């Protein structure tokens, strides 16, 4: 049954065009009836403005005084008010003259006033209130727009406007808007001449259209999606009026539009995928269960343990009422229902398990890795090519220096067989063909291995050698390991002292170097006024051998020590005992120099051979730096060398200094003479490299230059261990003898040079690796000096060696070096 609305009943009482009536009723509502009466009455009579063909320009200039840049309707109001002002001050004849001068038709103006009076009386009968104060632009034009909704237009690309039902029109040249083209406008009429023109137009805001258009608008909804923060399904709404898009993409609550789709999205996105902010305790319990099962899948590296999303969806869909599709109503419903049935939405394993995962045990896939007294967290991720795919070990930065690389190779028991198979399959074909079928050989080998002991490739290689008699080289194993997929190498997540994430990767040496500063920062001595002061030899408190420090939630053993920084000594802490002892010893040298200030002053001025030392050392640096190194090195060899335990407090250091004080001056003088002898020999060798060089000797000469640069360099007196520093003259004399023999044994020398270059490259690579890892290996240091002895045995046997040395002995010593 069709009935008039309240607005329709009001319109029926107005004896005017419905469009005009709609404007008047809206104007009363907006508080702009005064202005709309003027416009509505003007629209019911012929245009009062005249534009004679012979005086068009003059007419346009006269009419311009009333024009408005945004609205021709406002221009009409301006004209009305201008006429009314003249009418109230002029008599009939002067008023007619005024109208002629301004190209206005006097009779039409009277008709306009009559029409205005009639409309005013109608509005008064309907008890519509006329505003006393002028209305602002929006109130005035909203009222007019209410009657012109079918004559709106949106700016197009070619200077025209797109109107209702896809009609295209242009602003008439007579409009006050001129070349100004608003985005949206309305027109009193559309007139077809050479083009379809809009006359009497005004700028409007598109936001005004929807509230006024009511049932005329059409709504279209698209892209429904779940929004976590709003706790609702939201879609984008498009509003059109006669084919014009008034609102293009407005987010709205989609529940009232399509409750069924909204419910499905609420369950699937909000509940199943956990994208919901809810107070319901069942959801957190279900999330914990699903995380546990997800971790099972990550450990087992398979996606068939946890049921799929459709199963989880069905679980919720069967238990939640059909009318619930947003967080607020869900929380309210669950709060009531859970009081009677607490288990209503609590998932059980049987609800979400697709199959059993009995192979995933704590022993095979532990959650922690134990290193001594420390228990480090392990986590699992299953996503091929993802940076965290596989096993991730959470490591505080200071622990990187003491983290055993070999233990990391073993991963966890559950992945060991897979890794070993991959390692063997990555070996060269000529080697791996001896271990076919690979899985059978690996199973047999693993039965005899003890998990986590030693290097995995070496342990595996020993078992394969025992079974087949085929030896796999270290180089082949190293290359095979490089080819392993990411999940078969331990991923290390590095955190700082407070547990904040710093970075991650699978290369221990690279991570150790990258986070060296962060490692030391985490080990910093607790900040106190005392800890910031330089340590003095006379009164420094006892420095503990080791202590516990909380780093990233772990109680770690750290090693306090004194540290030399820029000529001063401070307290420090280290993650390895070897590094702590090294730094503490150097710091004690500096403190002894402070304590023995008086003899030190004497030695700085009277050290024998200073003038000659200065000349010989000039290419390496200043003489005062050499003297400082001589004093510090002599304090180490005279005072600290041979002590069963180095002093850990001021009293112990002072006592030691007093006991050795008398011997120091003589010791320092001997060391100065040794330095002078070394520098004389070194300087003499440097001279031999000047001038023309025989190209046939280039390989040997380059090897000698490289050797010299590693024997004599800025700071060599202090950096070279005392036991080996005294051997430097012999090494330099051996070089002299090599040079003398070189012309007669170029080919033999070249062979030896190539062999020595390989040995040094091997040493340097391991030394660099140890430096990155913060290791100090005495076996590697010994190997370095054994290489010098080996040189003597090759080039100057008559000088003799400190110990028996050969290529086999070197190889045996190398086997003692820490990897």
Secondary structure, 3 states (H helix, E strand, C coil): CCCCCHHHHHHHCCCCCHHHHHHHHHHHHHCCHHHHHHHHHHHCCCCCECCCHHHHHHHHHHHHHHCCCCEHHHHHHHHHHHHHHHHCCCCHHHHHHHHHHCCECHHHHHHHHHHHHHHHHHHHHCCCCCCCCCCCHHHHHHHHHCCCHHHEEEECCCCCEEEHHHCEEEECCCCCCCCCCCCEEEEEEEEECCCEEEEEEEECCCHHHHHHHHHHCEEEEEEEEEECCCCEEEEEEEEEECCEEEEEEEEEECCCCCHHHHHHHHHHHHHHCCCCCCCCHHHHHHHHHHHHHHHHHHHHCCCCCECCHHHHHHHHHCCCCCCCCCHHHHHHHHHHHHHHCCCCCCCCHHHHECCCCCCCCCCCCCCEEEECCEEEEEEEECCCCCCCCEEEEEEEHHHHHHCCHHHHHCCCHHHHHHHHHHHHHCCCHHHHHHHCCHHHHHHHHHCCCCCCCCCHHHHHHHHHHHHHCCCCCHHHHHHHHHCCCHHHCCEEEEECCCCCEEEEECCHHHHHHHCHHHHHHHCCCCCCCCCCCCCCCCCCCCCCCCEEEEECCEEEEEEEEEEEECCEEEEEEECCHHHHHHHHHHHHHHHHHHHCHHHHHHHHHHCCCHHHHHHHHCCCCCHHHHHHHHHHHHHHHHHHCCCCCCCCCHHHHHHHHHHHHHHHHHHHHHHHHHHHHHHHHHHHHHHHCCCCCCHHHHHHHHHHHHHHHHHCCCCHHHHCCHHHHCCHHHHHHHHHHHHHHHCCCHHHHHHHHHHHHHHHHHHHHHHHHHHHHCCCCHHHHHHHHHHHHHHHHHHCHHHCCCCCCCHHHHHHHHCCCCC
